[in-house]
Structures are given as structure tokens and as C-alpha cells.
Amino acid sequence: MKKGLKIALLGALGVVIVVVIVAGVLVWMEFGALMKGANSCVKLDDGLYYMEYRGDDGFDGLMTKGGFESADQLAGYAIEFLSKGHYKIETKTQKNDFGCSALTVHTPDGGVMMGRNFDFPSAIGVIMHCIPDKGYETITTFNVEFYGFGKDFKPEGFKNQYMALTGLFVALDGINEKGLAIADLMAGDTVETHQRTSKPDLTTTTAISYMLKNAANVSEALELLRGIDMHSDIGSAHHYAMADATGRNVVVEYVDNEMVVVETPAVANHYLCEQKLNVGLEEGDDRYDRLCQRFDQTHGVMSEKQLTEAISAVSQPQHEGFLGTSWTMVMNLTHPSVTYYSRRHFDKPFHFELYR
């Protein structure tokens, strides 16, 4: 090969390498945070995974659009965000009934904790630890099966892990760096909430993420709820268990599209407000009463061990067609952190601290 030709070929190869590097840099600038988030996914136990994300969480764009009033619309936005607008897809969310229970107590040293069971027919839980560019750091949980990614979907392998980043926009429960904790539970009937005014629209699960990112306590979370139009997920009624580091604990319910707040430390799957008291309470379901009894016996003061025992005592066993308790959380609101147990494996705790 002549020297001139060799120089020309090497020069051309250098240009190609530069183009590839530049393209790689541009791709990383656009997708780097998402790619790192996807690669952070690790399996903790059967049915439970952990992910960590740092960067723009997409909520500013979601609220700029005025939010969405259905899970399917929200899923479309999530895919658009994850692809940075390069790809759009029609998604169908799954609709299933689920149970759950929660209890908030004080600790002997004056702290505050919340325990929570998430009961579901079938679930693959993903813990999403988000440190957003704007808003509070959060640790939340969601069920990837809710989005209908396909039979036997698990967040394993880069593609599936990337899809699991939809958890940035939805949460079934969680805690933030200020010690605000929120959990979603079925409320007792299938009466959906659909508030339609000029306010931004959010679904039940998206509203949890929204509140945890923007509220420091229960009062601020309630104010945020008053500033949106609420829309029920999965075709059913919901209520929220909320607690904060001051010790305030409430249950938020919706009756005739109006928000109702009840002061209570315990909640299961029937209404607690005066307007619909005990609607949805099934014969033989004594989880709420058992939680209240434990609370009364200790005067609302429990160690972490006692709270774990109390909430585990009302966890649901697996039976035909029903997984039972998918995950249990014990959240420390005074020193924001959470301990998870997957599928009633109470001998295998997974503890996470909030960094900030």
C-alpha cells in the first residue's frame, strides 16, 4: 500500500472514530442517567428488586402537560420520557384487586415508624430509590405487573431493567428524605374517583410519587392533593395511609369525588370515614381490629421489633390464585429509612437509608 493511501485511510478511520465517540457522548448526555438507573437494578429476593436513579425524573414534563387521568395515558408518557421522545407505544395496565394494611406508631425514644403490607394476587416488586434533580429524595415501591409488560416479566437484562424505570412515575408506597410516608390501599368498594376541574390530573399511584417528591409532611401532602384532580387506578376505590416525622397520621378517602381526611393510626381495606364507615369490611377480616388491639395494648408505642411483629401478624398467606403479602415495609420516619421483607420472608430484611 502506498504511503499516501495509508495516510488517507488512517485519516478516514480517525474521522469515523471521532464521529462514533461524538455520537456516544451525545447518546450518553441524553440517556446516561437512565442507562445508569437501568444498570443499577439488582435482585434482592424472590419477587423483589432494587433500582437507584439520579437525575431528571420527568415529573416537570408530566405536570407541564397537565398530568394524565388514566394509567394507560401515564404509561404512554413514561415510555415517551424513557425514549426521550424517539419512541411511543400503546400500553395497557392490569386491573386487579389488592388488599394491604398499615400501622403508624411512636417508638420508646420518641421517634415515629410506619409498617405496611402490600397484598396482591401476583406481583414483582421493584424498589425505586430516586435522587431527583428537583424535589425530595424518595424510596418507593411498585409492581411491574401493573403495566402488563408481558407474562413472566422480570426486570432482568438491560431491556427489561430499562422498562422498569416506569417506576419513576408510579408508587404504591414509599418514604421521602423528610420522613413523610404514604401507602395506597384498596378502600372497600369499586366506586372510582374522577375529579374533573381545571386542575392537573393525576392517578392514585402517580399522586404518591408527586406528593413524596414535593411534600415534607402530611399537611403539605394534603394541600398538594387539594391542588390536583384525582383519578382512580385499576378501576377501584382507594385510600391513602399517611404519616410524617411529627407523628401525625391520617387516612385520606374519597366520597362522591370529595376528599375526606380521617385521623387514625391503622388502616386496612374498608372505609373509615363517617360517610361510608365499614363499607367493604368483609366477614372474618379482622386485620384492622388486630392492628388496633396491638396499638392499644402498647399505647401506640412500639420498638421496631414490635411493629414488625404487629404488621407481620396481619400479613396474608399464599393460596390458590392469590400470592398473599408481596412485600412488607417498616419505615423509620424520624431517621428516614426503610426495611423491606419480600413475600413474608421475615428472616431476610433489606434495609435502605436515604442519603440526604
N, C-alpha and C positions, 0 to 999 in steps of 0.2 A: 504494500500500500504506500502510495506516495505521501511524503510528509505533509503537504498542503491538504490532502484529502483527510488524513488522520486528524489534523488540527480542526478542520471543518466539522468532522463527525463528532469529535470531542466537544466542540463548541455547541453543536446542536444538542448533544446529550446533556450538557450543562444547563441549557435553556429548559429542557424537559424537566430536569431535576428541580430547578428553581420554580417552574410552574406547579409541579406536584407539591413542593414544600409550601408555596403560597396558598395553593388550594387547601392543603392540610391545615394551615394556620387559620384560614377563613372558616373552614368547617369547624375547627376546634373553638374559634371565637363564638360561633353561633350555637354549637351543640355541646361544647366542652362540659359545662355544668351538668347537663342532662346525661351525658355519657358517663361521667364520674358517678352520678347518682345511680345509674343502672348497674354499673360495675360494683357498687358497694353492697349489693344485695347478697345476703348470706342466709342459709337455712339454720334456724335455731333448734327446731324440734318438729315433730310431725305436725304439719298444718300451720306452722308459724315461721315467718321470715322477717328480716330486718333490713331496712334501707336508710341511707343518710343522704340528704340533698342540701346543697348550699348554692344560693343564687336567686335569680328572679323566679318566683313561684307561680307567676302567671295570674295572680289574683287582681292586679291592677287592670290588666286587659279584660278580665272577666267582668269586673264591676263597671268598666268603661262602656261595655256593651249592654249594661243594664241587667246583667245576670241572666239566668235561664229558669224557666218554670217546670222543667222536666229533666229527669236523669238522662234520658236519651239525648236531649239537647246539650246538656252539660258534657256528656261523654264525647259528643262531636267536637265541642270546644277543646276538651282535653287533648284529643288526637291532633287537632289543628295546632295547639300550642307545642306539643311534643315534636311535631314535624316542622315547626316554625313556618307554618302556612304552606308547606310544599305538598301536603297530602291531606285529604279529607276522606272520612269513612262514615258510613251509617252504622251505628251501633244499637244494640237492643239490650237493655238491662234486664236482669232477672227479678221476678217478683215472688217472694216467699215470705211467709210469716216467720217471725222470730220472737224469742222470749226475752230474757235478761232480768237482772236485778242489780240494785246498788245500795250502798250504805255509807254515810259520812259520820265520822266520829272525831272526838278530840283524843289526844294522846296524854299520858300522865305528865309529860313535861310541857303541856300547853300547845302542842302542835295540832295539825289537822290532817286527816287522811280520808280518802275515799276508796272503797272497794267496789269492784264491778265485775259481773259475769256477763258474757255475751253468748247467748244460746241460739243455735241456728240449725236448720235441717242438714246443711252441708256448708263447709267454709274452709277457705285457705286464707289465713290472716296474714297481713303484711303490716309491720310496724314502720311508720314513716317518720323519721327524725328530720325535721326541716329547720334549717337555719336560713331564713329568707333575707334578701337584701332589704326589704321593708317589713316591719311588723315583728311580732314576738316569735321567739324560737318555740317550737312545738314538738311533742311526741304524740302521734295519733295512730289509730289502727283502723284498717278497713278490710273488707272481704273481697278479694279479687273475683270471686264467683258472681258477685253482684253485677259485674259488667259483661258477663256472658262471653268471655274470650274464647270459649270452646271447652268441650268436655275434657276433664282431667288436666285443665290448665294449671300450671305451677310457674312461679317466677324463677325459672331456672333456664340458663342460657341467655345470651345478651338480648335477643329479640324479646323474649318474654319478660325479662327484667326491665327492659325499656318500657314495655306496655304497662307494667305495674306502677310506673311513675304517675299514672292517673290518680294514685292515692294522694297527690298534692292537693287535689280539689275536693276530695270527699273524706269524711271521717265518721266512724261510728262511735268513737270516744277519744279522749285524749286529755293532755295537760299542757300548759304553757309555762314559760320561764317565770311568770308572776305567781304561779300557784293556782291558777284557775283551772278547774277540771269540769268536763262536760261529758255526758254519756247519753246516747239515744236508746230509747226503749219503746216497744210497742205499747200503745195506750189502752187497748181494750176493745176496740171495735174497728170497723173498716170505713169510718167516716173520714174522708180526706179533707185536708185543709188546703184551700186555694184562695189566697187573698189577692185581689186584683185592683190595685190603685195605680198611682203613678210612681210608686217606689220601686227600687231594684228588686228583681225576682231571684230567690234562692230556694233550693230544695233543702230538705231536712238535713242531709249529710253535708252538703256544701256549706250550710249555715254554721255547722260546728267548726269547720276549718276557718271560716270567716271570723267567727267570734274569738276563737283561740288566738288568731293572728293579731287581733285588734283590741281585745278587752283584757284589762288587768284584773278584773274582779266580777262578781255576779251582777252588781249594779250596772257596770258598763256593758256587760253582755246583754242584759235585758234591754238596755237603751238601743243597742245595735239591732235587736230583734224588732223593736218598735219601728225601726227605720227601714225595714225591708218588707216585701210581700212573701209570705211563707207558702211553700208548696210541698205537699206530702210526697215522700219517696215510696216506692213499692206498693202504691195503691192502698194505703192503710193509715190509721191514726198513729201518731207518735207523741211521746212526751220526753222532755229532757230532764235529767238529773244534773244539777249544777252545784258546785261548792267552790269556795275560794279560801285563801290563806287566813282570812279574818275569822273563819268558822261559819260564815253564812252559808246555808244550804237550802235550795228550793227545788221544786219540780215545776216545770213550765208545760202547760197543756193548752190545747186549742179547742174551743167550743163555739160552734157556729161562726168559724173564722175569726174569733176573737181570742187573744192571748189571755190566759189565766195563770196566775202565779200562786203556788201553794208552798208554805213554809213546812218542810218535812225532811228528816234525815234519811228516810228509807223509801224505796220505790220498787215496784215490780211491774206487772203488766195489766193493771186495771187503773181506771181513773181515780184520782184522789181529790179533785176539786168538788165543791159542793154541788155544782150544777149537774154533774154526772157521777157522783160518788159511787164507787164499786162497780160501775159498768165494766164488763169484761172479766170480772172476778169469777173464775171457774171453780166449781165444787171440787174440793180436795187440794186446791192450790193454796198452801199456807206459807209460801215463801215470804211474803210481806209481813205476816204476823210473826214468823220466826225471827226475822231481822229486827222487828220492833221489840220483841221479847229480849233479845240479846242486848239491844240498846238500853232498854230499861234496867236490865239486871246490872249493867255496869255504869248506869247513869250517864251513858254516852261517852265514857272514857275507856279506851282500849289501847293496848300495845299493838304493834304491827302484827305480832303473832296472833293475838286475839281477833283482830279484824280479819286476818287471813282465814282463821278457823271459822269465823262467822259467815263470811261470804262463800267459803268453800262448802259449808254445810247446806247451802241452798243452791249449789251448782247442780246441773241436770245431767243424769247419766245417759249414755247412748242407748237407743232402742231402735227398732226397725223403722227406717225412713227418717230418723232424726239423730243427728250427730251428738246432740246434747250441748254442753258448755264448750264452745270453741276456744275461748280464751278467758282468763281471769286476770284482772289488774288490781294491784294495790298501789295507790298513788299517794305520795307524800306531798302535801300542798305547802307546807311550811318550808321545807328544803326540797324544791321541785325535783321529783324523781319518780320512777315507776318500776314496779316489779311485775313481770308477766309470768303466767303459767299457762301452758298450752294443753288443751284437751284433758283437763283435770290431772295433769302430771304435777301434783303439788310438791313432789320431791325434786323438781327441776326448775328452780327460779332463774329468771333472766332479768337482771337489774340494769336500768339505764338512768343516767344523770343528764340533766340539761346543762349545757356548757356555760351559758351566760350567767 
